[in-house]
Amino acid sequence: MDAIAIEEPEVTMSWQGVVRYLHKTPRAFLPMRSFPSLELVAGRGIEGDRYFVGHETGFYSHKPEEGRQVTLFEMETLEALQRDHKIELLPEEHRRNVTVEGVPLNHLVGRRFRLGEAIVEATRLSTPCRHIEEILGKSVFDPLINRSGLNCKIIAGGTLRVGDAVRPI
């Protein structure tokens, strides 16, 4: 009997999300400010943000890494915090740059995807920190474990606007 070669289908991700909010701050400890658009610069970060390479005024919890050039957070997590823990966390309070809806952030580590005009590569999941609890006075550390967003490196820059699509490449 001849062996039959079975081709494995290529696994592709099929989703499309949208950018709901954009935030940055020029320095650590200052409130995040909302913007209708952000300029993402390949290899450096977000113009005017505290972690923009060459003008860093923020601080990292333990170590700097290039994969933190832009950070994303799920709108669905904000809704789950309200629904499951009765915690209202506003988009400007989670301290990530981009709040998205319909994007499976936890499944994107190691993948590249389009974020508006830009292309980013997800380097790792964000981890919650006690700093957010301290500045907000809200007990969000435990509810945000495994739901604290995604760190990304900017591969190709561009302007990112509220309402832009987020989609796999």
N, C-alpha and C positions, 0 to 999 in steps of 0.2 A: 504494500500500500504506500502510495506516495504521500509525503508530508504536504500538508496544505499550509501555505503561508497566510497568516492572518495579519492584515494591516491594522495597527492600532490607530484609532482616530486621534487626530491632534486635538488636544484639549485647548479650547479657547474660552476666554472669559467674555460673557455677553452682559454687559450692564452699561448704563449711562447715567451719570449723575449731573448735578448742577451746583455751581458756587452760590451759596446763600449770603455769606458775610465775609468781609475782608478786614483784617486788623493788623496794626503794627504799632510799635512804640519806639521812640528814639533812645530810651535808656531803661535800664532795669528799675523795677519798683514803680515806674510811672504807669498810669492806667493805659490799657490798650485803646487805641483810637480807631474808629471805623472810617473806611475809605471806599469810594465807589470803584476804585481800581488800584492795583499795585503793579510796580515794575519789577519783574523777576529777572535777575542777572545770572547767567550761567556761571557756576563755580564760585559765586560770591554771596548770593542771597537776595534779599528784598531791599531795594533802595530805601534808605531812611529808617530801616529797622535796627534794633539794638544788636543784632548778630551779623550785620552786613560785614563781610570780610574786608579788613583794612580800616574799618571804623567801629570796631566792636566796643559797645558800652554796656552790654549785658554780661551775664555770667552763666556759666554752665554748672550744673549740679556737681559733676565729677571731672569730666574731661571734654575738651572741645573736639568736635568731629565735623567733617564736611557734610555729613548727612543731615544736619539740622538747618540747612539753608532756608527751608520753608516747612512749616508744620501744618498738618490738617487735622480737623476734628469733625465728627459726624453729628449732624443735626439730630439723628435718631437717638444718640446718646443723651442729648439734652432732654429730649422727650421722655426717655426711659428714666432718667434721674427724677423728673417730676412725677411720673406715673408710679414708679416702684419705690422711691425713697422720699417723696414729697420734698425734694430739693429743687428750688428754682436756680438754675445756673444759666446766666445769659451768655450769648455768643462772645461778648467782649470779656467775659470773666474767665474763660478756660485758658486764656493766654496763648492759644495757637493762632496762626495767621489766617487760615482759610477754614471756614465752616462750610461743609458740603452736605448735600442730601442725595441719597441713592447710590452712594459709593461704598463698596465693601472694604473699608480700610484695612481691617485685620488680615485680609487675604492678598494684599498687594505687596507685602515685603519681598524685595528682590525683583520686583517688576517695574517696568517703565510704563507711563501712561501720560496722556495729554491733560494738561490743566490749562484750559483756555488756549492761548497761543503757545504756551511753553510745553516742554517735555520734561518730566521729572522722573527720578528713580527712587522708589521707596527703599530706605535703608534699614529701618527698624521701627517697631512700635514705640510710641512714647510711653513713658512711665509717669504715673502721678507723683507729685511731690508735696511735701508738707507746706512748702512755701505758699501754694495756692490757698490752703486752709487758713494759714496765718493772715494773709492779706484780705481774704474774703470773709473770714469768720463763719465759714460753712464747712460741715464735715463731709467733704467730697473724696477724701483719699481712698477709702475702701471701695465705695461704689465705682470709682474710676479705674480700678485695677482691670487690666485687659481692655479698657475702653477709653484710653486717654489720648488717642490720636495716633498720628503717623508722622515720622520724620522723613524728609526727602531731600535729595540732592538735585539741584537744577542742572539739567543736561543741556537744554536749549532754552534761552530766556525769551521773554516777551511780556506784553501787557496782559494782566489778568483782571477781569471785570466781574462784578456781581452779575449773575445770570449766565456766565459762560458755562459751557459744557465741560464735563470731566468724563473721559472715556479711555478705554484700553487702546493700545497701539496694535 
